[in-house]
C-alpha cells in the first residue's frame, strides 16, 4: 500500500510539474516564396499628328513651326510626324525629304474622309480629323480630344542599330482584327536652306521628319528600316502606331529613341 501511495503521489507531482512548465513556442511558419512580378499592359491614350507638308509650298512654314512646337513638348502621348509630299517638287525646288509614298498616303486619307481634298499643309490627328495644318487652335482641340479617348491596343517596340540598318522589334496586343502597324523612322530635328522655289532664301526648321516608313500586320515580329546616310542615330527615333484600315483610326502607339552602337 505504501508503494502504491508513493506511485500515485509521484504521478501527481509529474503532472503538476508539466502544468507549470512554460509551453513551447509554436514553430514559426516558413515564409511564402515571393510571387512572380505582375506586369500590367495599359494602353495609354495617344495623339498621332500627321502633317503633310512640303518645302516647295509657301503656306507650309507656319505649319512646320506648329509641329516643331508640339514636338518640343516631349509628351510621350503626343507623337507628331511630318510627311513631306512630292507633288510640289515641280515648282523649282525638290524637297529632299519628299517621297511619292507620302503623297499616296495623303490620298488614302482623302478617300477615307470622302473629301477628295489633297493639299498642303494638311494635319490629320489619329486618322480621324483633318484641317489646315497651320491652325493652332484647331490642332490643340483635336489633340485634347484624342488624348481623352482610351487607346484600344498596346504597342511595345524596341530598336537595334547596326550600321545603317535599324532592326525594329514590335509586339501589338488587343488590336482589332485586321489592324495594321505603321513603323516610321523619323529625323527628330532638321534644318534646310532653300535656294529656289516658293520659299527661296528661307531657312526652314522641321521636327520628326519621316525618313522611312513601313506598314505591317499588327502582331509580333521584327522589321528592318534603313537609316539615311548622314543622319546620326542620336537624332532619330521610331514611332510605331496601330491603325484600323477600315476607318483609319489610330488605336495605339509607342516610340523608341535610337542610340548609336
C-alpha positions, 0 to 999 in steps of 0.5 A: 500500500505504501508503494502504491501511495508513493506511485500515485503521489509521484504521478501527481507531482509529474503532472503538476510539474508539466502544468507549470512548465512554460509551453513551447513556442509554436514553430514559426511558419516558413515564409511564402516564396515571393510571387512572380512580378505582375506586369500590367499592359495599359494602353495609354491614350495617344495623339498621332499628328500627321502633317503633310507638308512640303518645302516647295509650298509657301503656306507650309512654314507656319505649319512646320513651326506648329509641329516643331512646337508640339514636338518640343513638348516631349509628351510621350502621348503626343507623337507628331510626324511630318510627311513631306509630299512630292507633288510640289517638287515641280515648282523649282525646288525638290524637297529632299525629304519628299517621297511619292509614298507620302503623297499616296498616303495623303490620298488614302486619307482623302478617300477615307474622309470622302473629301477628295481634298489633297493639299498642303499643309494638311494635319490629320490627328489619329486618322480621324480629323483633318484641317489646315495644318497651320491652325493652332487652335484647331490642332490643340482641340483635336489633340485634347480630344484624342488624348481623352479617348482610351487607346484600344491596343498596346504597342511595345517596340524596341530598336537595334542599330547596326550600321545603317540598318535599324532592326525594329522589334514590335509586339501589338496586343488587343488590336482589332482584327485586321489592324495594321502597324505603321513603323516610321523612322523619323529625323527628330530635328532638321534644318534646310536652306532653300535656294529656289522655289516658293520659299527661296532664301528661307531657312526652314526648321522641321521636327520628326521628319519621316525618313522611312516608313513601313506598314505591317500586320499588327502582331509580333515580329521584327522589321528592318528600316534603313537609316539615311546616310548622314543622319546620326542615330542620336537624332532619330527615333521610331514611332510605331502606331496601330491603325484600323484600315477600315476607318483609319483610326489610330488605336495605339502607339509607342516610340523608341529613341535610337542610340548609336552602337 
